[in-house]
């Protein structure tokens, strides 16, 4: 029993130490040198923001060592790891000199084990000042999950039908000093079948969450945070369940602007893109749009009549948004109608209206 109790105490102490380290990473006033020694593949799936990847093993080498560990023995796997890493040590030190210099650096691997500890040993022997993260990246992911599941977030949701300029309104709110979460910006996706057009590749889900947590951690949680009304999926990224639950239960301000302004806005957003991409997106909603409307949309695109194509798309998305609105569990839905599409003015009015919600 005594050993079990001591082990639990050690785990708690390691977790507290890790969290203190992570707090410094999220402090914008502190410049942290962070090194991720995992493979490039692991790094690409998700990493601590600002971390430099100096992999101890390549993707292929880690598979080789892992296979030996499972099929042969830990000793054989360890010996193979030393064989692979030995010739690279000089390169590791060169990279450290270029990146760390005279600063202190924090190293991590998946669980704070041999990879980060061995690299830290090498760097410290060479005169650098480094530490490792207890629990590694795995403990960081727990830290991120706790942030995303926080019950302290005072969200105000901006809703409106497709083309209402919700993203532009969020950007204006941020420009006017408000705290804003731009989920679509972090996800590199506008949230619809057309959302991928003109965007960079989407990040992996866990790295999306890392970026989101980093943004939330920078906020003053005693103040409200603006966020767009989204479906659970943004492209191929699923929102964290706790955050999604909070979003659906938070006060919602539903924005309405004239239909002709919505069409004009969509045309402005998408006409600079390849019309062939637009056709691909229309084909994705063919089943719900209907064969006749799809044909009409394709003909409109061929004629470069983007306004007509946008109107056809809205016949589907207006119904879709109505269903999304019905899924809200909040008791507080406020509807604001505007006869214009001046997003800066709309944002200013929302800030004024926020006081009523408070």
C-alpha positions as CSV (number, residue, x, y, z in Angstrom):
1,X,0.0,0.0,0.0
2,X,2.8,2.4,0.9
3,X,4.5,1.9,-2.5
4,X,1.2,2.4,-4.3
5,X,0.6,5.6,-2.3
6,X,4.1,6.9,-3.1
7,X,3.6,6.1,-6.8
8,X,0.4,8.1,-6.8
9,X,2.1,11.0,-5.1
10,X,4.9,10.9,-7.7
11,X,2.4,11.0,-10.5
12,X,0.6,14.0,-9.0
13,X,3.9,15.8,-8.5
14,X,4.9,15.1,-12.0
15,X,1.6,16.4,-13.3
16,X,1.8,19.6,-11.3
17,X,5.4,20.1,-12.5
18,X,4.3,19.5,-16.1
19,X,1.4,22.0,-15.8
20,X,3.7,24.7,-14.5
21,X,6.0,24.2,-17.5
22,X,3.0,24.3,-19.8
23,X,1.8,27.6,-18.2
24,X,5.1,29.2,-19.3
25,X,4.5,28.0,-22.8
26,X,1.1,29.8,-22.9
27,X,2.5,33.0,-21.3
28,X,3.0,35.4,-24.3
29,X,5.5,37.4,-22.2
30,X,7.8,34.4,-22.0
31,X,9.8,33.2,-25.0
32,X,10.3,29.5,-24.5
33,X,12.7,27.3,-26.5
34,X,10.9,24.0,-26.9
35,X,12.2,20.9,-28.7
36,X,10.0,18.0,-29.8
37,X,12.3,14.9,-30.2
38,X,9.5,12.7,-31.6
39,X,9.4,11.6,-35.2
40,X,8.3,14.0,-37.9
41,X,5.1,12.0,-38.3
42,X,4.2,12.4,-34.6
43,X,5.1,16.1,-34.8
44,X,2.8,16.7,-37.8
45,X,-0.2,15.1,-36.0
46,X,0.2,17.6,-33.2
47,X,2.8,19.4,-31.2
48,X,3.3,22.1,-28.6
49,X,2.9,25.4,-30.3
50,X,6.3,27.0,-31.0
51,X,8.2,23.7,-30.7
52,X,11.1,22.9,-33.0
53,X,11.2,19.3,-34.2
54,X,14.7,17.7,-33.7
55,X,13.7,14.0,-34.1
56,X,15.8,11.4,-32.3
57,X,14.6,8.8,-34.8
58,X,13.1,9.1,-38.2
59,X,9.6,7.7,-38.9
60,X,11.1,4.5,-40.4
61,X,13.6,4.1,-37.6
62,X,11.0,4.3,-34.9
63,X,8.9,1.6,-36.6
64,X,12.0,-0.6,-36.7
65,X,12.9,-0.1,-33.1
66,X,9.3,-0.5,-32.0
67,X,9.0,-3.8,-33.9
68,X,12.2,-5.1,-32.2
69,X,10.8,-4.1,-28.8
70,X,7.6,-6.1,-29.3
71,X,8.9,-9.1,-31.3
72,X,12.4,-9.5,-29.7
73,X,13.3,-7.8,-26.5
74,X,13.7,-4.3,-24.9
75,X,17.5,-4.9,-24.8
76,X,17.8,-5.6,-28.5
77,X,15.5,-2.6,-29.3
78,X,17.7,-0.4,-27.1
79,X,20.9,-1.5,-28.8
80,X,19.4,-0.8,-32.2
81,X,18.3,2.6,-31.1
82,X,21.9,3.4,-30.0
83,X,23.2,2.1,-33.3
84,X,20.8,4.4,-35.2
85,X,21.3,7.5,-33.0
86,X,25.1,7.4,-32.5
87,X,26.1,8.8,-35.9
88,X,23.6,11.6,-35.6
89,X,24.8,13.1,-32.2
90,X,27.0,15.7,-33.9
91,X,24.1,16.8,-36.0
92,X,21.9,17.1,-32.9
93,X,24.5,19.3,-31.2
94,X,24.8,21.5,-34.2
95,X,21.0,22.0,-34.4
96,X,21.0,22.8,-30.6
97,X,23.7,25.4,-31.0
98,X,21.7,27.1,-33.7
99,X,18.4,27.0,-31.9
100,X,19.1,27.1,-28.1
101,X,22.2,29.2,-27.9
102,X,22.6,30.3,-24.3
103,X,18.9,30.0,-23.5
104,X,17.2,27.3,-21.5
105,X,15.3,24.7,-23.5
106,X,12.5,22.2,-22.7
107,X,12.5,18.9,-24.4
108,X,9.7,16.4,-24.7
109,X,8.8,13.1,-26.3
110,X,5.6,11.1,-26.1
111,X,5.6,10.1,-22.4
112,X,8.7,11.9,-21.1
113,X,10.8,8.7,-21.4
114,X,14.0,7.6,-23.0
115,X,13.9,9.8,-26.1
116,X,13.7,13.2,-24.4
117,X,15.8,12.1,-21.4
118,X,18.6,10.8,-23.6
119,X,18.6,14.0,-25.8
120,X,18.5,16.2,-22.7
121,X,21.5,14.3,-21.3
122,X,23.5,14.8,-24.5
123,X,22.7,18.5,-24.6
124,X,23.5,19.1,-20.9
125,X,26.8,17.2,-21.3
126,X,27.6,19.6,-24.1
127,X,27.0,22.6,-21.9
128,X,23.3,23.5,-22.7
129,X,20.7,24.1,-20.0
130,X,17.7,21.8,-20.7
131,X,14.9,20.1,-18.9
132,X,12.3,17.4,-19.9
133,X,8.5,17.4,-19.5
134,X,7.2,14.8,-17.0
135,X,4.7,12.8,-18.9
136,X,5.8,14.3,-22.2
137,X,3.4,15.2,-25.0
138,X,0.8,12.9,-23.5
139,X,0.5,15.1,-20.4
140,X,0.3,18.2,-22.6
141,X,-2.7,16.7,-24.4
142,X,-4.4,16.3,-21.0
143,X,-3.6,19.9,-20.2
144,X,-5.2,20.9,-23.6
145,X,-8.3,18.8,-23.0
146,X,-8.8,20.5,-19.6
147,X,-8.7,23.9,-21.2
148,X,-11.2,22.9,-23.9
149,X,-13.5,21.4,-21.3
150,X,-13.5,24.4,-19.1
151,X,-16.9,25.4,-17.7
152,X,-15.6,29.0,-17.2
153,X,-15.9,30.0,-20.9
154,X,-18.4,32.8,-21.3
155,X,-19.3,32.3,-24.9
156,X,-21.5,34.5,-27.0
157,X,-22.4,32.8,-30.3
158,X,-22.8,34.7,-33.5
159,X,-25.3,33.0,-35.8
160,X,-26.8,33.7,-39.2
161,X,-27.6,32.1,-42.5
162,X,-24.9,31.4,-45.0
163,X,-23.5,34.6,-46.6
164,X,-24.3,36.7,-43.5
165,X,-20.6,37.5,-43.0
166,X,-20.3,35.9,-39.6
167,X,-16.5,35.4,-40.1
168,X,-16.0,39.0,-41.2
169,X,-18.1,40.1,-38.2
170,X,-15.8,38.1,-35.9
171,X,-12.7,39.7,-37.4
172,X,-14.3,43.1,-36.9
173,X,-15.1,42.3,-33.3
174,X,-11.4,41.3,-32.7
175,X,-10.3,44.5,-34.4
176,X,-12.5,46.4,-32.0
177,X,-10.8,44.8,-29.0
178,X,-13.1,41.8,-28.3
179,X,-12.0,38.3,-27.5
180,X,-12.8,36.1,-30.4
181,X,-12.4,32.4,-31.3
182,X,-12.3,31.9,-35.1
183,X,-12.9,28.2,-35.4
184,X,-13.0,28.2,-39.2
185,X,-9.7,30.2,-39.3
186,X,-8.0,27.6,-37.1
187,X,-9.5,24.8,-39.1
188,X,-8.6,26.2,-42.5
189,X,-12.2,25.6,-43.6
190,X,-15.3,27.7,-44.0
191,X,-17.5,24.9,-42.7
192,X,-19.6,24.0,-45.8
193,X,-19.2,21.8,-48.8
194,X,-17.5,24.8,-50.3
195,X,-15.4,25.5,-47.2
196,X,-12.2,23.9,-48.5
197,X,-12.0,26.2,-51.6
198,X,-9.1,28.6,-51.4
199,X,-7.9,27.3,-48.0
200,X,-4.7,25.6,-47.0
201,X,-4.7,21.9,-45.9
202,X,-6.6,21.3,-42.7
203,X,-4.5,20.6,-39.6
204,X,-4.8,17.3,-37.8
205,X,-7.6,17.3,-35.2
206,X,-5.3,17.2,-32.2
207,X,-3.1,20.1,-33.5
208,X,-6.3,22.1,-34.2
209,X,-7.2,21.5,-30.5
210,X,-3.7,22.6,-29.4
211,X,-4.0,25.9,-31.3
212,X,-7.5,26.4,-29.9
213,X,-6.4,25.8,-26.4
214,X,-3.5,28.2,-26.8
215,X,-5.9,30.9,-28.0
216,X,-8.3,30.3,-25.1
217,X,-5.5,30.3,-22.6
218,X,-4.6,33.8,-23.7
219,X,-8.1,35.2,-22.9
220,X,-9.4,36.8,-19.8
221,X,-12.0,34.3,-18.7
222,X,-13.9,36.8,-16.7
223,X,-14.9,38.4,-20.0
224,X,-17.1,37.2,-22.8
225,X,-15.7,35.4,-25.8
226,X,-17.3,35.6,-29.3
227,X,-17.6,32.5,-31.4
228,X,-19.4,31.5,-34.6
229,X,-22.4,29.1,-34.6
230,X,-20.9,26.0,-36.1
231,X,-22.0,22.4,-36.8
232,X,-20.0,19.8,-34.9
233,X,-17.8,19.1,-38.0
234,X,-15.7,21.8,-39.7
235,X,-14.5,20.0,-42.8
236,X,-13.0,16.8,-41.4
237,X,-12.3,18.3,-37.9
238,X,-14.7,17.4,-35.1
239,X,-15.1,19.9,-32.3
240,X,-14.2,18.8,-28.9
241,X,-17.4,17.4,-27.3
242,X,-17.3,19.7,-24.2
243,X,-16.7,22.8,-26.2
244,X,-19.5,21.8,-28.6
245,X,-21.8,21.4,-25.6
246,X,-20.9,24.8,-24.3
247,X,-21.4,26.4,-27.7
248,X,-24.9,25.0,-28.1
249,X,-25.9,26.1,-24.6
250,X,-24.5,29.6,-24.8
251,X,-26.4,32.8,-25.7
252,X,-26.9,33.1,-29.5
253,X,-27.2,36.4,-31.4
254,X,-28.8,35.6,-34.8
255,X,-27.8,38.1,-37.5
256,X,-30.0,38.8,-40.5
257,X,-28.9,40.9,-43.5
258,X,-30.8,41.3,-46.8
259,X,-30.7,38.3,-49.1
260,X,-29.2,40.4,-51.9
261,X,-26.3,41.3,-49.6
262,X,-25.8,37.7,-48.7
263,X,-25.5,36.8,-52.4
264,X,-23.2,39.7,-53.0
265,X,-21.0,38.6,-50.2
266,X,-20.7,35.0,-51.4
267,X,-19.8,36.2,-54.9
268,X,-17.0,38.3,-53.4
269,X,-15.7,35.4,-51.4
270,X,-15.7,32.7,-54.1
271,X,-15.4,34.3,-57.5
272,X,-11.7,34.6,-57.3
273,X,-11.5,30.8,-57.1
274,X,-11.5,28.2,-59.8
275,X,-15.0,27.6,-61.1
276,X,-14.1,23.9,-61.5
277,X,-13.7,23.7,-57.7
278,X,-17.1,25.3,-57.3
279,X,-18.6,22.6,-59.5
280,X,-17.0,19.9,-57.4
281,X,-18.5,21.5,-54.3
282,X,-22.0,21.7,-55.9
283,X,-21.7,18.0,-56.7
284,X,-21.1,17.2,-53.1
285,X,-24.6,18.5,-52.2
286,X,-26.3,17.1,-55.3
287,X,-28.4,14.6,-53.3
288,X,-30.1,17.3,-51.2
289,X,-30.0,20.0,-53.8
290,X,-31.7,17.9,-56.5
291,X,-30.8,17.1,-60.0
292,X,-32.5,20.1,-61.7
293,X,-31.0,22.6,-59.3
294,X,-27.5,21.1,-59.8
295,X,-27.9,21.4,-63.5
296,X,-28.9,25.0,-63.2
297,X,-26.0,25.7,-60.9
298,X,-23.5,24.2,-63.4
299,X,-25.0,26.2,-66.2
300,X,-24.7,29.4,-64.2
301,X,-21.1,28.6,-63.4
302,X,-20.4,28.0,-67.1
303,X,-21.8,31.4,-67.9
304,X,-19.9,32.9,-64.9
305,X,-23.2,34.0,-63.4
306,X,-22.0,33.5,-59.9
307,X,-24.9,35.4,-58.3
308,X,-27.3,32.9,-59.7
309,X,-25.2,30.0,-58.6
310,X,-25.0,31.5,-55.1
311,X,-28.8,31.8,-55.0
312,X,-29.2,28.1,-55.9
313,X,-26.7,27.1,-53.2
314,X,-28.7,29.1,-50.6
315,X,-31.8,27.1,-51.3
316,X,-30.0,24.2,-49.6
317,X,-28.0,26.1,-47.0
318,X,-30.9,28.1,-45.6
319,X,-32.7,24.8,-44.8
320,X,-29.5,23.4,-43.3
321,X,-29.0,26.4,-41.1
322,X,-32.6,26.3,-39.8
323,X,-31.9,22.7,-38.7
324,X,-28.7,23.8,-37.0
325,X,-30.5,26.5,-35.2
326,X,-33.1,24.1,-33.9
327,X,-30.4,22.0,-32.3
328,X,-29.4,24.9,-30.0
329,X,-30.1,24.1,-26.4
330,X,-29.8,27.7,-25.2
331,X,-32.7,29.5,-23.6
332,X,-31.3,32.8,-25.0
333,X,-31.6,33.5,-28.7
334,X,-31.5,37.1,-29.8
335,X,-32.4,38.2,-33.3
336,X,-30.9,41.3,-34.8
337,X,-32.0,42.5,-38.3
338,X,-29.8,44.8,-40.3
339,X,-30.6,46.5,-43.6
340,X,-27.0,46.6,-44.7
341,X,-23.8,44.5,-44.8
342,X,-21.4,46.9,-43.1
343,X,-19.7,44.4,-40.9
344,X,-17.8,46.9,-38.9
345,X,-21.0,48.7,-37.9
346,X,-22.7,45.4,-37.2
347,X,-19.8,44.4,-34.9
348,X,-20.0,47.8,-33.1
349,X,-23.7,47.2,-32.5
350,X,-23.1,43.7,-31.2
351,X,-20.6,45.0,-28.6
352,X,-23.3,47.5,-27.4
353,X,-25.9,44.7,-27.4
354,X,-23.5,42.5,-25.4
355,X,-24.1,44.6,-22.3
356,X,-27.8,43.5,-22.4
357,X,-26.8,39.9,-22.4
358,X,-24.5,40.4,-19.5
